[in-house]
């Protein structure tokens, strides 16, 4: 159940959904265990379009910043990308991963897609739906995020890896978490990276280095993380349903 319009409406979106907002917040995408993906209008709560091409549980979903594309990754390892206006499946089933696709992120211009899977790999997909695999992680990949210059990924191997967004080459490895990394996010200006872990902490990093700028003692497993629209706060969600808001003004 999701509330929209200042908490005035509730939308039933099925069991165990993934959720992704468009960059300006006007639309959001959801998925469910039946393989269905939906796009909603944030203000009205109106369902705008439904996609039913997946035959397995959707384990991750992402909508491009401009709202023109939506991607969904399945537990069968496939990914589909649709045009949100026409509903056209752009590439069919995109194959390559061999396990659950747990993270998806579009590039800021919407032309490329990053994916992370429990097969231990990150894939970078181009405008034709073809992928290359940056090497590096040694365990399940749980999350990915995309900036103009970099892709970041968090893994059960406790590291966050920073990849070149064009070549896919490994730029640096962020070490500090002591348990699996479940979530990562870029700040709106792409200068900061936030991460959350099974070690019950969230961390704030300088995106251009390996420097840890802040460590937040959440006290519970951090399962989701996001920046506020102005980049001044970090919001964490825990596996027990608690939400915490933290100061992120460390570089201001």
Backbone torsions as a table, in degrees:
resi	resn	phi	psi	omega
1	UNK	NA	128.7	178.3
2	UNK	-121.7	136.7	176.5
3	UNK	-98.4	137.6	178.9
4	UNK	-130.3	171.0	176.7
5	UNK	61.1	48.5	178.2
6	UNK	69.5	26.5	178.4
7	UNK	84.4	11.3	-176.1
8	UNK	-84.1	-19.7	-176.3
9	UNK	-129.4	152.9	173.4
10	UNK	-123.3	137.8	-179.8
11	UNK	-119.8	126.6	176.3
12	UNK	-85.8	120.4	-174.1
13	UNK	-121.3	17.9	175.3
14	UNK	90.7	-176.0	-173.7
15	UNK	-89.1	133.9	175.4
16	UNK	51.2	61.2	-176.1
17	UNK	-81.5	157.0	162.1
18	UNK	-100.5	148.1	-176.2
19	UNK	-134.4	139.0	175.9
20	UNK	-143.7	132.2	178.4
21	UNK	-96.7	144.8	168.3
22	UNK	-64.9	157.5	-174.4
23	UNK	-55.6	-39.6	-179.2
24	UNK	-90.7	2.2	175.7
25	UNK	79.8	4.8	-176.1
26	UNK	-79.0	-22.4	178.4
27	UNK	-134.4	155.1	169.7
28	UNK	-142.2	156.3	-178.2
29	UNK	-115.1	145.1	177.1
30	UNK	-133.8	161.8	175.3
31	UNK	-143.1	165.6	-179.8
32	UNK	-139.9	179.2	-175.0
33	UNK	-72.1	-9.9	179.9
34	UNK	-90.9	2.4	178.8
35	UNK	87.0	14.9	-178.3
36	UNK	-99.5	136.7	176.3
37	UNK	-118.6	136.7	-179.6
38	UNK	-132.8	149.3	173.0
39	UNK	-113.9	136.9	-175.6
40	UNK	-125.4	151.4	169.7
41	UNK	-84.2	123.0	-174.4
42	UNK	-64.0	-40.1	-175.1
43	UNK	-73.7	-45.8	-174.6
44	UNK	-92.9	-20.4	-174.9
45	UNK	77.6	9.3	-178.0
46	UNK	-77.5	136.1	174.8
47	UNK	-75.0	123.5	-175.1
48	UNK	-94.9	-36.1	-179.5
49	UNK	-163.5	149.4	178.8
50	UNK	-124.4	139.2	178.3
51	UNK	-122.0	130.9	-174.9
52	UNK	-131.0	28.8	-175.6
53	UNK	-78.1	-25.6	178.0
54	UNK	-74.9	145.2	179.6
55	UNK	-109.0	-0.9	178.8
56	UNK	-125.1	171.5	178.3
57	UNK	-55.2	134.7	175.2
58	UNK	-83.8	124.5	-177.1
59	UNK	-104.7	-9.1	176.7
60	UNK	-161.4	150.8	179.5
61	UNK	-146.9	145.6	178.2
62	UNK	-145.9	143.4	175.4
63	UNK	-119.9	137.8	-177.4
64	UNK	-65.6	160.0	-177.4
65	UNK	-59.8	-35.4	179.8
66	UNK	-86.1	-3.4	177.5
67	UNK	78.1	7.1	-175.2
68	UNK	-85.3	-20.0	-178.8
69	UNK	-132.1	149.7	173.2
70	UNK	-134.3	139.0	179.9
71	UNK	-123.4	146.1	177.3
72	UNK	-138.7	134.2	177.4
73	UNK	-109.8	143.2	-172.5
74	UNK	-113.4	164.3	176.5
75	UNK	-68.9	-15.1	177.1
76	UNK	-85.5	2.7	176.9
77	UNK	91.1	-4.6	-179.3
78	UNK	-92.5	159.3	177.7
79	UNK	-129.9	141.7	172.3
80	UNK	-126.6	145.5	177.7
81	UNK	-126.2	128.9	-179.1
82	UNK	-118.2	152.2	166.8
83	UNK	-79.1	121.6	-172.8
84	UNK	-72.5	-20.6	-179.4
85	UNK	-85.0	-44.7	-176.4
86	UNK	-94.0	-20.9	-176.1
87	UNK	80.9	6.4	-176.5
88	UNK	-72.7	133.5	172.9
89	UNK	-77.1	111.8	-168.2
90	UNK	-72.5	-34.0	-173.9
91	UNK	-129.8	-2.6	-171.0
92	UNK	73.2	-163.4	179.9
93	UNK	-71.0	116.1	-180.0
94	UNK	-88.0	111.9	-173.2
95	UNK	-103.8	152.5	179.8
96	UNK	161.1	-48.4	175.4
97	UNK	-70.6	150.9	-178.1
98	UNK	-116.1	9.5	178.3
99	UNK	-151.5	-177.7	-177.6
100	UNK	-47.8	135.5	171.0
101	UNK	-89.4	108.4	-171.5
102	UNK	-99.2	-13.9	-179.9
103	UNK	-144.5	140.0	176.3
104	UNK	-139.2	144.9	176.3
105	UNK	-156.3	131.7	174.0
106	UNK	-83.8	150.6	168.4
107	UNK	-65.0	156.5	-178.2
108	UNK	-55.6	-31.1	179.0
109	UNK	-89.1	-0.7	175.2
110	UNK	76.9	7.1	-175.7
111	UNK	-89.1	-21.6	-177.9
112	UNK	-128.3	164.0	-177.3
113	UNK	-137.7	137.3	173.0
114	UNK	-109.4	143.5	178.4
115	UNK	-136.8	147.9	176.0
116	UNK	-129.5	143.2	-171.7
117	UNK	-136.7	160.1	173.1
118	UNK	-72.7	4.7	170.1
119	UNK	-84.6	2.3	176.3
120	UNK	86.5	11.4	-177.6
121	UNK	-122.3	157.7	167.0
122	UNK	-109.1	139.5	174.8
123	UNK	-123.1	142.1	176.5
124	UNK	-114.0	115.8	-174.6
125	UNK	-101.5	137.1	-178.7
126	UNK	-95.0	-170.8	-175.3
127	UNK	-69.0	-13.0	179.0
128	UNK	-102.5	4.8	179.7
129	UNK	80.2	17.6	177.7
130	UNK	-101.9	151.7	-172.5
131	UNK	-128.7	157.7	168.6
132	UNK	-128.1	157.2	-171.5
133	UNK	-117.6	106.1	172.0
134	UNK	-67.4	133.6	-178.3
135	UNK	-92.3	144.4	175.5
136	UNK	164.9	-51.9	-176.9
137	UNK	-67.8	149.8	-178.6
138	UNK	-115.6	9.0	179.7
139	UNK	-155.6	-177.5	-177.0
140	UNK	-50.7	138.9	173.8
141	UNK	-100.4	124.4	-173.5
142	UNK	-102.0	-20.3	-170.9
143	UNK	-160.8	153.1	175.6
144	UNK	-142.7	157.2	173.8
145	UNK	-147.4	155.8	-170.9
146	UNK	-128.9	134.2	169.7
147	UNK	-122.4	-174.6	177.2
148	UNK	-62.6	-37.5	-173.2
149	UNK	-104.4	-28.2	-170.1
150	UNK	-131.9	158.7	164.5
151	UNK	-117.2	136.8	173.8
152	UNK	-118.8	150.2	-179.6
153	UNK	-142.7	144.0	178.3
154	UNK	-116.4	144.0	-169.6
155	UNK	-138.0	163.1	171.4
156	UNK	-65.0	-14.4	177.4
157	UNK	-78.1	6.1	175.5
158	UNK	78.2	-2.0	-178.4
159	UNK	-100.4	160.2	167.4
160	UNK	-114.7	126.8	-178.9
161	UNK	-110.2	138.6	-178.8
162	UNK	-110.3	122.5	-176.1
163	UNK	-115.9	150.1	172.0
164	UNK	-68.1	129.0	-173.0
165	UNK	-70.1	-18.7	-179.5
166	UNK	-97.1	-54.4	-175.3
167	UNK	-84.4	-24.5	-174.8
168	UNK	82.7	3.8	179.9
169	UNK	-71.7	147.4	-180.0
170	UNK	-72.8	126.1	-178.6
171	UNK	-96.0	-48.4	179.1
172	UNK	-162.0	165.6	177.6
173	UNK	-120.9	127.2	178.9
174	UNK	-97.3	118.1	-178.4
175	UNK	-118.3	140.4	-179.8
176	UNK	169.1	-40.7	174.9
177	UNK	-65.8	147.8	-177.1
178	UNK	-108.7	-2.2	177.6
179	UNK	-138.5	174.9	-177.9
180	UNK	-50.2	142.1	176.3
181	UNK	-93.3	120.3	-174.3
182	UNK	-99.0	-21.1	-175.1
183	UNK	-154.5	145.8	177.4
184	UNK	-141.0	156.0	178.4
185	UNK	-157.0	147.0	170.0
186	UNK	-93.3	147.8	170.7
187	UNK	-69.8	161.6	-178.8
188	UNK	-56.7	-31.1	178.7
189	UNK	-93.0	3.2	177.3
190	UNK	66.3	14.1	-179.9
191	UNK	-86.1	-21.5	-176.8
192	UNK	-122.0	153.4	173.2
193	UNK	-123.5	133.2	173.9
194	UNK	-113.2	145.0	-180.0
195	UNK	-141.0	151.1	176.9
196	UNK	-131.5	148.5	-169.4
197	UNK	-140.7	164.2	172.4
198	UNK	-68.6	-9.2	176.8
199	UNK	-81.8	7.4	175.5
200	UNK	72.0	21.4	175.2
201	UNK	-126.2	159.1	167.0
202	UNK	-118.3	148.4	-179.0
203	UNK	-128.7	148.9	176.1
204	UNK	-116.4	128.0	-174.7
205	UNK	-122.1	153.0	167.7
206	UNK	-78.0	120.4	-175.0
207	UNK	-65.4	-20.5	-177.4
208	UNK	-95.3	2.8	-179.6
209	UNK	-150.0	-169.0	176.5
210	UNK	-103.6	14.6	-174.6
211	UNK	-75.6	130.9	173.1
212	UNK	-88.1	121.2	-176.4
213	UNK	-93.3	-27.7	179.8
214	UNK	-160.2	148.3	173.2
215	UNK	-124.4	123.2	-179.1
216	UNK	-104.0	122.1	179.9
217	UNK	-85.4	91.1	-176.3
218	UNK	-74.3	-34.3	178.6
219	UNK	84.4	-2.6	177.8
220	UNK	-144.0	159.4	177.2
221	UNK	-58.1	127.4	-179.0
222	UNK	-91.3	113.5	-175.2
223	UNK	-103.2	-14.7	178.3
224	UNK	-152.2	152.0	-177.7
225	UNK	-152.0	146.1	180.0
226	UNK	-158.6	154.0	172.3
227	UNK	-92.2	151.0	168.7
228	UNK	-67.6	163.3	-176.9
229	UNK	-61.1	-29.4	179.0
230	UNK	-90.1	-1.8	177.1
231	UNK	75.4	6.5	-175.5
232	UNK	-90.4	-10.6	-179.5
233	UNK	-135.6	151.5	172.7
234	UNK	-115.2	133.2	178.9
235	UNK	-112.1	129.7	177.9
236	UNK	-116.8	144.6	173.9
237	UNK	-118.1	138.1	-176.6
238	UNK	-105.0	166.0	-179.3
239	UNK	-67.9	-13.4	179.1
240	UNK	-100.3	10.0	174.0
241	UNK	89.5	6.3	179.3
242	UNK	-88.3	144.5	177.9
243	UNK	-118.2	132.7	177.6
244	UNK	-123.0	146.1	177.5
245	UNK	-116.5	129.2	-174.4
246	UNK	-124.0	151.8	176.9
247	UNK	-73.8	134.2	178.1
248	UNK	-124.1	21.2	-177.4
249	UNK	-81.3	31.5	-170.9
250	UNK	-70.9	-23.5	-178.6
251	UNK	-106.0	4.6	-175.2
252	UNK	-95.0	NA	NA
